[in-house]
Amino acid sequence: MVVLEVSRALCSTSKHTVDAIDTTNHLISYTYFEGDVFKGIIEKATHHIKLTPSSNGGAVYKHTIIFKYIGDAKLSDEAMNITKETIKNNFKRMESYAIAHPEDF
């Protein structure tokens, strides 16, 4: 089991729903729709993750987020950078776990 940690600076609570899991095409989509991370700026954030097999036996990871903002609100550059850094760090944790425990996959 992989445990993902959310930075305490970002939020302490959130709710999400899994929208789709496509094991054939290696896709997962999920939506965060409530939580203190949104701070009245975001209505929801939908994540789309796709793993594409590569020729070297690994995979290419692509993570896209679609934000639905409240009114004219937008995330600051700092908040966007924190979001990107958090996703990158979580991916590195998952990757490290997968390398250390290939029998789980």
N, C-alpha and C positions, 0 to 999 in steps of 0.2 A: 504494500500500500504506500502511495506517495502522499505526503501531507504538504499542502501548499500554505505558506504563511503570507498573510496580508500585512503590509506595513502598518504599524499602529498610527503612523502619521497620516495615512490615507483614510482609514475608517476603523470602526469597531464592530459595526453590524452591516449586513447586506442580505438581500434575498435574490435568488435567481431561479430560473427555470431552464431545463435542458430542452431545447427546441427540436434538435435532430441529432441522431447518431447514424452515420452511414459507414458501416464497417467495410463495405465493398470498395468505396471510393476514399476511405480514410478521412472522413469529415466529421466534425462535431460543431454544433452551433448551440450557444446558450446565451441567455439574456439576463442581465442584472436589471431589476426594475424597482428596487427600493433599497435605501440604506443611507447612512449618514455621509458616505463618500460623495453622494450627489450634491449635497449642500444647496439644494434649491436651484441647481444649474442644469442638471440632466434629468430627463424623464426616464430614460432607459439607455442601456448600452448593450448592443448585441455583438457577441464575439463569434467569429467564424474561424475555425482552425482546420487546416488541411495539411496532411503529410503526403508527400509525393516521393515514391521510391526513386533513389538515385542509382546511377550505374556502378558506384563503388560499394554497394551493399547497404548504404545508409539511407537517409531520407532528408528531404528538404521540408522544413517547417515554415508554414505561412500562417500568420495570425493577423486577421483584419478585425477592427472594431468599428461599428457604426453607432455613433452617438445621436440620440434624439434629444435635442436641447429644449428647455422650457423658454418659450418666447424667443427673445434675441440674445439670450445668454450664451456664452462660449467659455470653454475651458481656457485658463491662462496657459501660456507657454510652459511655465513652471509645473503646473498640474499635469500637462500632457507629457512632459519629460519624466515626471515621477511615475506616471502610468506606464510609459514605455520601459523604464528601468525596472519596475516591479515585474512586468511580464517577462522581461529578459532574465531576471534573477530566478523567477519561478521555473522558466524553461531550463536554465542551467542546473537547478536542483533535480528536475525530472531526468535530464540527460545523465547526470552523475549517478542517479539511482539506477537507471537502465543499464549503464555500463558496468556498474558494480554487481548487478543482479540480473544478468541476461536470462537466467532460468525462469524468471517471472513473466517473460514475454515469449 
